[in-house]
């Protein structure tokens, strides 16, 4: 029954999966043998789930606000997920958070604590915890009625937890020491690694950490697939297994180790722009390079190529595309910065209101004139800095390592200073108009100030996504893995 349900789910939409995952989990709870009576049943269920990234949290595509609400439950128990519908199998002694007060009273009698006039401290803590949970649930139920989108996020979160629970239940009871049968489940784990579903891979590792050594017919393990397909969440699970030299010393049929695989070019639609993709490729190569033994950094494959030679050959065209994109962007922005320099430099010598016979500005002691002078100087200095940054990009040697930090940093500084120079120039223009027209039309400064905000806002809206992507890619968490080969070999890490 459960197997037929999962076969039908292949052709269904995500909304159907929300309800069917609940049914499937209930079936597993009520009938323990369904889907687990033999290794073939487990294999079919796990293979089906490993082909559905959207059924897990890692495959959901949520905006920043939705992601914040989604993660809110994990941090502060904001979204009242029904734990009785997603029971934990890790401990049989956990109390149900929705249980009544009597359950807490019985527990407190079994484990008596310090007594008070109002009862034991454990009783009081349990009662207040129950009250807080009930109020919390009432609040979020009201919010879900007022905002249906919150209920959608709640249902999605609940579905993801149910799906992980199903995988955990299916993995339980497998005789992992029977290698002939347990190896039949390797296809599901490798498929999850290829599609980037860390939840499935993690459940396999928690059940049997030696499954990280499983490989396909080409000799690629889950971490090889994570590198080949650039799945950082799966690759970071390396910190949750017992480190063995076999993980990074193994070779595939072509004699490639994992660093050779990191040197291959993997086009990605998630990274915009050739320069950013080149930066991402370098980050992957550096992350894997830190984890392998120094011997394997110079090891050759069957074609007598080292990992660095593979990287250079594979990314030759990407380097050219990144250089072209960087130069075109720097050229366009430098033209705008040069025009700003010309305007604000000339404005510094043709001050508004003119000058007297001694060369002193007539409105020197006006507040608007001081705003003009300061903003004009800031616009001049920031635009000059922007031009210098873009000039540094144009004259760069464009080596592979330059795409890692040097070129992105120059572009970030150049875009920020260019935006600041445009904003300062518009402030100087507004101050000039106020000096010239305030004595005749005092209210004219209001519409002028509003109109002056338009170009600044347009520039920010057009360039901010690029700036944000560049900054997060350069100074963000990156591949996250920070451990070195020596750190991994010096300690025995257990599965999380």
Secondary structure by P-SEA (a helix, b strand, c coil): caaaaaaaaccccaaaaaaaaaaaaaaaaaccccccccaaaaaaaaaaaaaccccccccccccaaaaaaaacccccccccccccccccccccccccccccaaaaaaaaaaccccccccccaaaaaaaaaaaaaaaaaaaaaaaaaacaaaaaaaaaaaaaaaaaaaaaaaacccccccccccccaaaaaaaaaaaccaaaaaaaaaaccccccccccccccaaaaaaaaccccccccccccccccccccccccccccaaaaaabbbbbcccccaaaaaaaaaaaaaaaaaccccccccccccccccaaaaaaaaaaaaaaaaaaaaaaaaaaaaaaaaaaaaaaaaaaaaccccccccccccccccaaaaaaaaaaaaaaaaaaaaaaaaaaaaaccccccccccaaaaaaaaaaaaaaaaaaaaaaaaaaaaaaaccccccaaaaaaaaaaaaaaaaaaaacaaaaaaaaaaaccccccccccaaaaaacccccc
